[in-house]
Amino acid sequence: MDEAPRCSSWIQRTRGGESARDRDSPLVDAYVVARYKASIADARRLGLIRTTFDFEPWVDRSFLDQALREEKLEGFWKPRALP
């Protein structure tokens, strides 16, 4: 039995038509920050960590910004909105 068509349709359904470029964006945008903050809150609620912390000071976007500038990729990825 050929699994490829069934697998392909599953990927299309679960990705909701989102392109690989958008899905695999390197940007640390509002969506990524919100997901990390939610994960930190969940980890605290589940007792996996003792205290919460602010995610944003841990992120240094300067290296990514420099690489995007050097490779002329500024604006290639669009920042995602909050869910």
ABEGO torsion letter per residue (X at the ends): XBAAAAAAAAAAAAAGGBBAAAAABABBBAAAAAAAAAAAAAAAAAGABABBBBAAAABBAAAAAAAAAAAGABGABBBBBBX
